[in-house]
Amino acid sequence: MEDNDQAMSESMREKWRQRSGKKCKISLGVASALLYLHEEWEKCIVHRDIKASNIMLDSNFNAKLGDFGLARLMDHELQPQTTGLAGTFGYMAPEYISTGRASKESDVYSFGIVLVEIVIGKKSVEPRQGKVEPEASLVERVWDQYGRGELISAIDHQIGKDYDMKQAECVMTVGLWCADPDINSRPSIKQAIQVLNFEAPLPSLPHKMPIATYWYGPGMAVSPWIT
């Protein structure tokens, strides 16, 4: 399974490099799929395993989200439910790792990781070494460049010369916004789509990546790094 994921991911990354102008289209395609799952069906579907190898592209670079083996149905009005931990490390939201409670917000976090990967040409999971970077380290490095006003320098050098810098900045900024460790600071997928479509201004993010703190129960704020 790991070798298959690696092959699919490398194939997709090669396609992204060859046709960098399609990256924004891919981002919007995945976002539109999430919008349908989260908001537009009669039940909310939480995917729980959004990553590059679960994104399928046709010959026109229309993106489809695949592999619903870990997906869960939830009522729109209910709070996140404990589903048990499942998915791929490097794409899991901090609060999901700590509580096992999957949500629309944890899907948005995974989507944010994918957006950052799309533009910088690096993955949060490196199957060749069988290692996973410390959680959020990919985002932390790019966020640091954002804080220094050097976000464009994070673009994959193999595609940078051919890439629309305005789109690159937009996709990376939305990626960081979605992958905010603080669940309460993430956008909905609808808000993310509005920015990706240039229908809303880029969000102004903190210069330093926030600390992951969220509400676990009434009157109790919890950091996922404290057990």
DANOR-V65131 format. One record per backbone hydrogen bond with DSSP energy under -1.0 kcal/mol. CO is the residue of the C=O (numbers start at 1). NH is the residue of the N-H. E is the energy in kcal/mol with one decimal. If there is no record, write none. Layout:
CO&NH&E + CO&NH&E
This chain:
1&5&-2.6 + 2&6&-2.4 + 3&7&-2.6 + 4&8&-2.6 + 5&9&-2.7 + 6&10&-2.8 + 7&11&-2.2 + 8&12&-2.4 + 9&13&-2.6 + 10&14&-2.1 + 11&15&-2.0 + 12&16&-2.6 + 13&17&-2.2 + 14&18&-2.3 + 15&19&-1.9 + 19&22&-2.0 + 20&23&-1.7 + 22&26&-2.3 + 23&27&-2.6 + 24&28&-2.5 + 25&29&-2.2 + 26&30&-2.3 + 27&31&-2.3 + 28&32&-2.6 + 29&33&-1.7 + 30&34&-2.2 + 31&35&-2.4 + 32&36&-1.9 + 33&37&-2.1 + 34&38&-3.1 + 35&39&-2.7 + 35&40&-1.2 + 36&41&-1.1 + 37&45&-2.6 + 44&74&-2.9 + 46&72&-2.3 + 51&54&-1.7 + 52&55&-1.8 + 54&66&-3.3 + 56&64&-2.6 + 58&61&-2.1 + 62&58&-1.6 + 64&56&-3.2 + 72&46&-2.8 + 74&44&-2.8 + 88&91&-2.0 + 93&97&-2.1 + 94&98&-1.9 + 95&99&-2.0 + 96&100&-2.4 + 100&83&-2.8 + 100&84&-1.2 + 103&107&-1.6 + 104&108&-2.3 + 105&109&-1.9 + 106&110&-1.8 + 107&111&-2.4 + 108&112&-2.2 + 109&113&-1.9 + 110&114&-2.0 + 111&115&-2.2 + 112&116&-2.1 + 113&117&-2.3 + 114&118&-2.5 + 115&119&-1.4 + 116&120&-2.4 + 117&121&-2.0 + 119&156&-2.1 + 124&133&-1.5 + 126&131&-1.5 + 131&126&-1.7 + 134&137&-2.6 + 136&140&-3.0 + 137&141&-2.2 + 138&142&-1.9 + 139&143&-3.2 + 140&144&-2.0 + 141&145&-1.6 + 142&146&-2.2 + 143&147&-2.6 + 144&148&-1.3 + 145&150&-3.3 + 146&149&-1.6 + 150&153&-1.1 + 151&154&-1.9 + 152&155&-1.6 + 156&159&-1.7 + 156&160&-2.0 + 159&162&-1.7 + 160&163&-1.2 + 164&168&-2.6 + 165&169&-2.6 + 166&170&-2.0 + 167&171&-3.1 + 168&172&-2.5 + 169&173&-2.4 + 170&174&-2.5 + 171&175&-2.2 + 172&176&-2.5 + 173&177&-2.4 + 174&178&-2.7 + 175&179&-2.1 + 177&180&-1.1 + 182&185&-1.9 + 188&192&-2.1 + 189&193&-2.1 + 190&194&-1.9 + 191&195&-1.6 + 192&196&-2.4 + 193&197&-2.0 + 194&199&-3.2 + 195&198&-1.8 + 211&213&-1.0 + 214&222&-2.7 + 217&220&-2.0 + 220&216&-1.7 + 220&217&-1.0 + 222&214&-2.0 + 223&226&-1.9
